C-alpha cells in the first residue's frame, strides 16, 4: 500500500521446498517447513 511502512516479517522459500520465517527482515530465520 502506498505511504505505509512495511514490517520485518517475511516468509522465504527454497528450491528444495523448505520455508523459512523471519520477523527481523532477514536477520534471523526459523524453519517452518
HELIX and SHEET records of a PDB file:
SHEET    1   A 3 UNK A  10  UNK A  13  0                                        
SHEET    2   A 3 UNK A  19  UNK A  22 -1                                        
SHEET    3   A 3 UNK A  30  UNK A  31 -1                                        
END                                                                             
